[in-house]
Protein backbone atom coordinates (compact mmCIF):
# COMPACT_ATOMS: atom_id res chain seq x y z
CA UNK A 1 0.00 0.00 0.00
CA UNK A 2 2.92 2.22 0.46
CA UNK A 3 3.58 1.99 -3.24
CA UNK A 4 0.15 3.23 -4.17
CA UNK A 5 0.17 6.92 -4.55
CA UNK A 6 -3.02 8.81 -4.41
CA UNK A 7 -3.17 11.12 -7.27
CA UNK A 8 -4.95 14.28 -6.60
CA UNK A 9 -6.20 15.69 -9.78
CA UNK A 10 -7.88 19.01 -10.08
CA UNK A 11 -11.20 18.88 -11.83
CA UNK A 12 -11.17 20.18 -15.29
CA UNK A 13 -12.34 23.74 -14.94
CA UNK A 14 -15.22 24.87 -16.97
CA UNK A 15 -14.99 28.23 -18.49
CA UNK A 16 -16.70 31.03 -16.61
CA UNK A 17 -17.20 32.95 -19.79
CA UNK A 18 -20.88 31.87 -20.30
CA UNK A 19 -21.73 32.86 -16.72
CA UNK A 20 -20.11 36.29 -17.05
CA UNK A 21 -21.77 36.86 -20.42
CA UNK A 22 -25.14 35.83 -19.00
CA UNK A 23 -24.81 38.31 -16.13
CA UNK A 24 -23.78 41.11 -18.48
CA UNK A 25 -26.63 40.40 -20.91
CA UNK A 26 -29.12 40.30 -18.01
CA UNK A 27 -27.92 43.65 -16.66
CA UNK A 28 -28.07 45.30 -20.08
CA UNK A 29 -31.54 43.89 -20.79
CA UNK A 30 -32.82 44.93 -17.35
CA UNK A 31 -31.41 48.43 -17.82
CA UNK A 32 -32.99 48.72 -21.24
CA UNK A 33 -36.42 47.63 -19.96
CA UNK A 34 -36.15 50.06 -17.04
CA UNK A 35 -35.24 52.91 -19.39
CA UNK A 36 -38.14 52.11 -21.72
CA UNK A 37 -40.59 52.00 -18.81
CA UNK A 38 -39.19 55.12 -17.16
CA UNK A 39 -39.35 57.13 -20.37
CA UNK A 40 -42.86 55.91 -21.09
CA UNK A 41 -41.97 54.30 -24.40
CA UNK A 42 -42.89 50.73 -23.48
CA UNK A 43 -46.03 51.55 -21.45
CA UNK A 44 -47.05 55.19 -21.95
CA UNK A 45 -48.72 56.85 -18.96
CA UNK A 46 -52.51 56.80 -18.96
CA UNK A 47 -52.80 60.44 -18.03
CA UNK A 48 -52.48 62.52 -14.92
CA UNK A 49 -55.07 61.08 -12.55
CA UNK A 50 -54.61 63.88 -10.02
CA UNK A 51 -55.44 66.64 -12.50
CA UNK A 52 -58.91 65.33 -13.29
CA UNK A 53 -60.13 64.56 -9.77
CA UNK A 54 -63.00 66.74 -8.65
CA UNK A 55 -64.70 67.11 -5.30
CA UNK A 56 -67.49 64.73 -6.29
CA UNK A 57 -65.16 61.77 -6.79
CA UNK A 58 -63.02 62.48 -3.73
CA UNK A 59 -64.43 64.23 -0.68
CA UNK A 60 -60.97 65.34 0.48
CA UNK A 61 -59.81 67.48 -2.43
CA UNK A 62 -59.44 71.23 -2.36
CA UNK A 63 -61.09 73.48 0.16
CA UNK A 64 -64.15 71.33 0.79
CA UNK A 65 -63.07 70.87 4.40
CA UNK A 66 -63.99 72.32 7.75
CA UNK A 67 -62.45 72.08 11.20
CA UNK A 68 -64.50 71.07 14.21
CA UNK A 69 -62.76 72.02 17.47
CA UNK A 70 -63.08 69.60 20.37
CA UNK A 71 -63.08 70.63 24.00
CA UNK A 72 -59.79 70.35 25.84
CA UNK A 73 -59.40 66.97 27.52
CA UNK A 74 -57.67 66.71 30.89
CA UNK A 75 -56.72 63.17 31.86
CA UNK A 76 -55.11 62.17 35.16
CA UNK A 77 -52.18 59.83 34.59
CA UNK A 78 -51.90 58.01 37.89
CA UNK A 79 -49.31 57.65 40.64
CA UNK A 80 -46.58 55.91 38.60
CA UNK A 81 -46.27 58.73 36.09
CA UNK A 82 -43.76 61.56 36.30
CA UNK A 83 -46.50 63.97 35.19
CA UNK A 84 -49.86 64.08 36.92
CA UNK A 85 -52.10 65.24 34.07
CA UNK A 86 -52.31 65.17 30.29
CA UNK A 87 -53.93 68.17 28.62
CA UNK A 88 -54.95 67.60 24.98
CA UNK A 89 -56.68 69.98 22.59
CA UNK A 90 -57.73 68.67 19.17
CA UNK A 91 -59.60 69.60 16.03
CA UNK A 92 -61.24 67.30 13.53
CA UNK A 93 -60.77 67.89 9.82
CA UNK A 94 -64.08 66.97 8.22
CA UNK A 95 -65.78 67.22 4.86
CA UNK A 96 -67.66 70.52 5.05
CA UNK A 97 -71.01 68.93 4.27
CA UNK A 98 -70.67 66.78 7.43
CA UNK A 99 -69.56 69.59 9.76
CA UNK A 100 -72.90 69.86 11.60
CA UNK A 101 -73.24 66.09 11.93
CA UNK A 102 -69.78 65.74 13.47
CA UNK A 103 -70.33 68.75 15.75
CA UNK A 104 -73.53 67.12 17.00
CA UNK A 105 -71.53 64.01 18.03
CA UNK A 106 -68.85 65.93 19.99
CA UNK A 107 -69.97 64.59 23.42
CA UNK A 108 -69.72 61.00 22.18
CA UNK A 109 -66.31 61.72 20.61
CA UNK A 110 -65.06 63.24 23.90
CA UNK A 111 -66.26 60.17 25.77
CA UNK A 112 -64.43 57.76 23.46
CA UNK A 113 -61.21 59.80 23.55
CA UNK A 114 -61.32 60.19 27.35
CA UNK A 115 -61.80 56.46 27.77
CA UNK A 116 -58.93 55.66 25.42
CA UNK A 117 -56.47 58.12 26.96
CA UNK A 118 -57.36 57.08 30.50
CA UNK A 119 -56.73 53.41 29.69
CA UNK A 120 -53.19 54.04 28.44
CA UNK A 121 -50.12 53.35 30.53
CA UNK A 122 -48.28 56.52 31.58
CA UNK A 123 -45.09 55.27 29.92
CA UNK A 124 -46.91 55.06 26.59
CA UNK A 125 -48.04 58.66 26.78
CA UNK A 126 -44.69 59.99 28.01
CA UNK A 127 -42.63 58.38 25.23
CA UNK A 128 -41.36 61.04 22.78
CA UNK A 129 -42.53 59.16 19.68
CA UNK A 130 -45.95 58.25 21.07
CA UNK A 131 -47.89 61.22 19.70
CA UNK A 132 -47.98 59.81 16.15
CA UNK A 133 -49.32 56.45 17.31
CA UNK A 134 -51.80 58.06 19.73
CA UNK A 135 -53.08 60.34 16.98
CA UNK A 136 -53.71 57.40 14.66
CA UNK A 137 -55.48 55.43 17.38
CA UNK A 138 -57.67 58.39 18.35
CA UNK A 139 -58.53 59.12 14.71
CA UNK A 140 -59.63 55.52 14.18
CA UNK A 141 -61.85 55.65 17.26
CA UNK A 142 -63.43 58.92 16.12
CA UNK A 143 -64.08 57.46 12.68
CA UNK A 144 -65.83 54.50 14.30
CA UNK A 145 -68.07 56.85 16.28
CA UNK A 146 -69.05 59.22 13.48
CA UNK A 147 -68.83 56.87 10.50
CA UNK A 148 -66.37 56.38 7.68
CA UNK A 149 -65.83 59.18 5.21
CA UNK A 150 -66.89 62.00 7.52
CA UNK A 151 -63.66 62.72 9.41
CA UNK A 152 -60.52 63.07 7.36
CA UNK A 153 -57.94 63.77 10.06
CA UNK A 154 -57.44 64.50 13.73
CA UNK A 155 -55.18 67.43 14.49
CA UNK A 156 -53.56 67.70 17.91
CA UNK A 157 -53.15 71.39 18.61
CA UNK A 158 -52.02 71.05 22.23
CA UNK A 159 -50.41 68.11 24.04
CA UNK A 160 -49.12 69.02 27.49
CA UNK A 161 -47.91 66.76 30.28
CA UNK A 162 -47.79 68.55 33.64
N, C-alpha and C positions, 0 to 999 in steps of 0.2 A: 503494500500500500504506500510505502514511502516513495516508490517509483512513480506512482500516479500523481501527476500534477493537475491541479484544477486550473483549467484555463478560464480566466475571467475575460469574457468578451463583452465589449460595449455593444449595445443594440445599435443596429444600423439606424442612424438618425434620419428621420423624415425631414424634408425641407419645410421650413416655416413660412416659406413664401406664399402659399395659398392662404394661410391664416392671416398674414399681414395684409395681403391684397383684399381679402374679405372684409377686414375691419375698415380699411381705407374706403372701399366701395360703399360700405354701409354708412360711414360718416358723411361722405359726399352726397349720397342719396337722401339721407335724413336732412342734411342742410338744405338741399335743393327743395325738398317738400316743405320744410319750414318756411323758406323764403317765398315760395309760391303761395302758401297759405297766408303769410304775414302781409304780403303785398296785395292780396285779394285776387290774384290771378286764377288760382285753382278753384276756390269757392268765393265768389264775390259777396260782399256784405249785402244783407237784405234790406238795408236802409237803417236810418237812425231811429230806433224805437223810442228814444226819449224825446225827440222833437215832436212827435205826433200824439203824445199822451195828453188828454185833456182831463178836466176835473170830473167828468162823468165816468171815465174808466178807472180812475184812481182817486180816492177821496183825500189823498195826502199831497197833492200837487199844488204848488202856488200858494196863494194867500187865503185859501179856503179853510183856515184854522182859527181857533180861538183858544184862549187860555182861561181855565177855571181854577182860581186860587182855592187852596184848601186851608182850613184853620191850622194854626201851629199846634203840633202834637208835642206833649211833654210826657216822657216815659221815664219812670224810675228804673234804675239799672240793678239795684240790689246791693247787698253788703260786700260781695267779693270784687266789685268793680272799683277801679281807681276813681272814676267819675260817679257822681250820684244820679245825674239826670241826663237824658238825651233830649235835645230840643230840635225838632225837624219842621221846616216849612217847605211846602211843595206846591206845585201847580201842575195841572193836567193839560196837555196839549190835545185838543179834541177837534174833530171836524165841526165847523161852525154850525152846521144844521143840527147837531146833537148837543149844542152847548147847554140849552135849557134842561134837557133830559139828564145830562151828567150833573148839572148843578142841583137838580132835584134829589139825586142820590148821594149827595155829599155826606150826610150822617152815616149812611151805610158804609161808604168808603172809609170814613174816619174810624169806624168800628173795626173794620177788617185790618186796617193798617196798625191801629193800636194793638190789637191782638197779636199780630205778627211780630211787631217790634218788642212787645213785652215778653214774648216767648223765646227771644234770642238770648244766647249766652253773652255776657258782657264782653268776653274776649273777642267774640265775632264782631261786635259793633266797634270795638276799640282798634281793631286791626286797620292799618293805613289803607290797604287795598280793598276794604270791605264795602265801600260806598257803591262801587260799580255792581257788585253782586246783590247788595241790598236793593238798589234801584231796580234791577231787573226782576227780583222777586216781588217787590211791591207793585210794579207795573203789571205783572201777570195777575196778581190778586185783584187789582182794580179792574182789569179787563174781564175777569170772571164775574165780578159784581155787576158791571154796567153792560156787558155784552161785547162781543168781538166787533171790531170795526168802528167803535165810537171813540175810543181813547187811543191816540197815536203814541204818546210818550208821557213819561212822568219826569218832571224837572224838579230837582232838589235845589231850592234856593237858599236854604239855611240848614246846616247840620252842625250842631254845637254839643259837645260833651262838657258838662261842668259839674 
